[in-house]
Amino acid sequence: MPRFHCPAPLQTGLALSLPPGAARHVQVLRMQPGDVITLFNGEGGEFDATVTRMGRSDVEVEVGAYHAIEREAPCAVHLLAGITANERMDWLVEKATELGAVSITPVMAERSVLKLKGERADKKLAHWQGVAVAAAEQCGRNRVTRIDNACTLAQWLAQHPAGADTGVRLVLSLSEGTRPLAEAVQGQMDVTLLSGPEGGLCPAEEALALSAGFVPVTLGPRVLRAETAPLAVLAALTLR
Ligand code: SAH
């Protein structure tokens, strides 16, 4: 059944005009009155909904039964991902959402090629959030990976001092003195995961992370692409 994110209060029995994104999608699928879809608003669970009217661009539905179902991963993973080039970042957001990431902070790393500022940054964030919504619709998650405002590592740390979050902080590192992932994460603990952009984290960023309680972790002898590395960790942690 087609699933749509509908960021509005939902309640059984409610008559509702779908928000523009979902309405367009229902139009494209050429659905008819009587057809049934699934709606979720990201606050938990999902609703059946029946199409009651297909307008020229608007779609009206009646909200049906509520199902308190979640398809979340067993541990909460927050990604601090060095911003990569365009398509790679889209890919990372899509796959991370499928693999259950709770949130992603795009990190403006020293070596990030894509620089984000002002209006352009807002547009990019909205775009990435849209990618996460589409991925959640597709994969069955009723929670959408949250895309936080882009910031530098120093800015993020100023708001999240060591010890501020539950679980463990990891930095994916190619330097000496790293530990294997399985050793650094035991059980179903929550994880905040820092990874670098294509050019890697610079020494100052790595040092800053270590001083803020990030444990340096290796993924083995091969150098993984910037989008592959955090996805490998998400898969290893959430598919156990
Ligand atoms: N040219 C860069 C490579 C960066 S790879 C360099 O030499 O530093 C992009 C990011 O993926 C890295 O910053 C690191 O966070 C992560 N990464 C890639 N392969 C890894 C591995 N084998 N172990 C740990 N982290 C890795």
Boltz pocket constraint, residues with backbone or C-beta under 6 A from the ligand:
constraints:
  - pocket:
      binder: B
      contacts: [[A, 171], [A, 172], [A, 173], [A, 174], [A, 194], [A, 195], [A, 196], [A, 197], [A, 198], [A, 199], [A, 200], [A, 201], [A, 217], [A, 218], [A, 219], [A, 220], [A, 221], [A, 222], [A, 223], [A, 224], [A, 225], [A, 226], [A, 229]]
      max_distance: 6.0
